[in-house]
Amino acid sequence: MTGACSIERYKVAKKTTKRAISEAKGRAYDDLYRILRTKEGGKDVYKIARIRERKTRDLNQVKCINDEMDQLLVKGQDIKHRWQRYFDNLFIGENETMDTQLDNSFDDLIRCFVHKIQESEVKEVLKRMKADMVMEPDGIPIVVWKCL
């Protein structure tokens, strides 16, 4: 009996709280709209619009990275070139220590069935990637892959 009684009390308290909150919000909005209708409140409209716009910004659109000399890059073209230099160094430049030796344990029959990935396939997959995804499992943001 006490369990059912406490559930009922909880529901009543929750309903009362929701009603009080909605009434307080209503009063606050009424006051805000009354202030915004005045001449001084006209300037506040722009402040509110700016704040709302900032809140809707996607964090993926924050574009700034550091270059090799720890200087902040904020221009889109500079960021794109920085990522390009990074991947050039990663895949071509400074990785002489990563000489990969191919394993010759596969016989020629198995090798003929290996499918080489075409550039068009990569482009098609990049088109299908959702821009709102932050990272792929490799830890590189999708935005970077689409820039390449």
C-alpha positions, 0 to 999 in steps of 0.5 A: 500500500505504501508503494502505491501511495508514494507513487500517487504523491509523486505524480501529484507533486510532479504535476504541481511542479510542472504547473508552477514552472509553466506559470513562472515561464509564462510570467517571465515571457510576458515581462520580456515581451513587454520590455521588448515593445519599448524603445530601449527594448528594441536593442535587446531584440538583436542581442537575443537574436545573436544569442539564439544564433550562437546556440544553434551553431554546430560545433563542427563548424568551428574552424581553427587549428594550429599549424606546425609552428603553433600559430592559430589558423582560422581561414578555411583555405589555410586549414585545408592546406594545413590538413593537406600538408599533414597527410602528405607528411603522414603518408609520404614524408616522414615515415621512412621507418614504416617500411611495410614488407608484403607477406609472400605467403599468399599464393598467386590464385588468392592475389588475383581475387584481391580488388583494388580500391578505385578513386571513384569508389572512395569519392562515392563513399565520401559523398554518402558520409554524413557531415554531422558525424564527428569522427570515424573509427580512425579518429579523423574527422569526416570534414577532413576526408571530404576536403582531401 
